């Protein structure tokens, strides 16, 4: 199994956020986490990306344990996280945010190609490349947050409320509308990311393109 979560639990003080949560994601698969507010969707994603500690159980990525691994090392391993609320660097330009996404990469030629692909998938970001991220609309900042994560060249993309703030025609941005048919064969082929309430998509760009 590509990504495996086995019986993890999380507490915030005395409050139990997760109890014995398990899930699995295979390569090329889209998995959606659906639940009410406070159900633990965001906490599950944060646990996978190393942002919150968990006890009991384990998380495996390509047969390697993530228990105790620092978040930046998890990014190096190929897991990118788009948090709820965008979290772009507002004082930096659009292109600086995208370049920051590729900070850990040394393959300059591939970085340049991925930058072109991001601009093709999100044309508005190309138009606003030198504009401060904080001056973008909410939907544009959301596109930037997703594009920045894609610039890490991830094997797994964690998306928390990815369609929040987007309006108009989501298919223009490489998604299907939430609630529509999000089968990977029908995901927009520009980079293969389908929107989920809070979700994980392994192999973004690499496994669902060119189908």
N, C-alpha and C positions, 0 to 999 in steps of 0.2 A: 504494500500500500504506500502511496506517495506521501501522504500526510496522515498521521494517526494520533488522535487524542484519546487517552485511556484513563477514565475515572479521575479526572482532576476536580479539585474543589478550591474555592477562593472565598476569603473573608475580608470584609472591610470593617475593621474593628470587631465588634460582636455580631455584625450582620453577615449572614451567609449569603453570598451572591451566586455561587455555583456549588452544586453538590454532586459529585460522582458523574461528571459530564463526560460522555464518550462520543466520538464521531470519527469518520474516516473520509478521506478525499483521495480519489484515484487520479492519475495523470490524465489531463484533458477533460476532467469532469467539472461541472458547475454545481456547487452545493449552496443552498440557501438556508439561512437560519431565520426562522419566523417566530415571532412571539410578541407579547404585549410589552409596553414600557416596563423596565425593571426586571425583565425575564432573564437577563444575563447574556444577551447577544454581544453587546460591546465588550463585556468582560471576557467572554470567550475569545474574541479576536485579540484583545490586549494580552491575554495569557499566551497565545500562540506567538505573538511578536515580542514577548519578553517584557512588556510594559507593566504587568502586575504579577506578583509572585503567586504561585499556587502550591498547594500541598496535596500529598497523596497522588498516586498515578504518575503518568508521564506523557510527554508529547514527543513524537518521533517524526522526523522529516528525512525522507530517503534513508531510513534505518538509523539515523543519528539522533540521539536524545538531545532535546532542547532545554531540559531542566537546568536552570542556573546559567544558561548562556545569555550574554549581554545583548540588548536589542540591536546594537550596531553590528555585532557578529552574526545575528540572525539575518539581517539585511544582506550581509556578505554571502550568506549561504543561499540566498535567492528568494527570501520572503519579503514582500513589500506590503505596507499597511497604509491605506487611505482612511484616516480617522474621521469620525463624524464631526462636522463643523469646519471642514476644509483645512484649517491650520496652515495656510500659506504664509510665507515671510513677507508681510505687507510692505516693508520699507525697501525690499529688493524688487528688481524688475522681473517681468515674466521670464525672460531668458535666463536670468540669474537663478531663479527658482528651479528651472529645468536643468541647468548645469549643476546645481547642487544635488539634484536627483542622481546624476551620473558621477558624483564626487569619488566614489570608491572604485570606479572603472578606469582601466588603463588602455582599453582598446579604442583609441581615438577615432578610427575609421568607422567602427560600429556605432560609437556614440553619435557621430555626425549623421549616420544613416537613420538612427532611431530618432534624432531630433527632427529630421525631415518627415519621418512617419508620423510623429506627434503633430507636426504642423499640418500634415495632410488630414489627419483625423480630427483635429481641432483648429480649423482655419482662423478662428477669431484670435487664437493665441499668437499666431504668426503676425496678424495685423497689429497686435498690442505688445509685441516682443520687448520693446524698450519702455513700456509703461509700467509704473509701480503696481505691484500686485494688489496693494490695498485699495487702489482706485478702480479695480474691476468690479463688475456686478457680482452678486452672490453666485449666480449660475456659472459665470466665467471663472470665478475663483474655484468652484467645484471642478470644472474641467481642468484647471491648472493643477489642482491637487492630484487628480487621477493621472494626468500626463507626467507629472513629476515622479510619481511612483513607477510608471512605465519606463522612465528613463533609467531606473536601476537595473533594467533587463531582468525582471523577476521570473522565477519559475512558478511562484504562487503569489497571487495578488489578493490581499484581504481588503474588502470594500465594506465600509460601514456607512449605511444610508447614502449610496453613491448618487442617487438621482435627486437628492435634496437641493432645492434651489434652481433646478433646471426647468426650463419651460420651452414651449415651441415644439419642434419635432425632434424627439430624442434620437430617432434613427439617423439624423445628421451627425450626431456625436458618436456613433458607433455602438449604440445600445438598442435594445428593444425596451418598450415601455413596461414598467413593473405591472405585473398582472397579465401580460401577454405571454405568448409562447416564447420561452427563453431557452429552448433546446439549443445546445451548442452548434448543431448543424444550421440553425437559423440565426445565430448571433451575427451581428454585423461583422463583416470580414475584414474591416480595416485594422482591427487589433484584437478581435475575439473576446472582448469583455462584455458580459451581459450584466445588467443591473440587478441587484438583489437587496432585500431589506437590510440585511447585514450578512455578508457572505464571503466566500473564498472562491477564487478561480485559479486553478493551477495551469501553467502553461500559456499565460496571456501572450498574444502575438505568435508564439512559437508553434502551438499545436492546432489552432483552429483557423489559421490563415491559409488562404489558397485552396479552400475546400470547394 
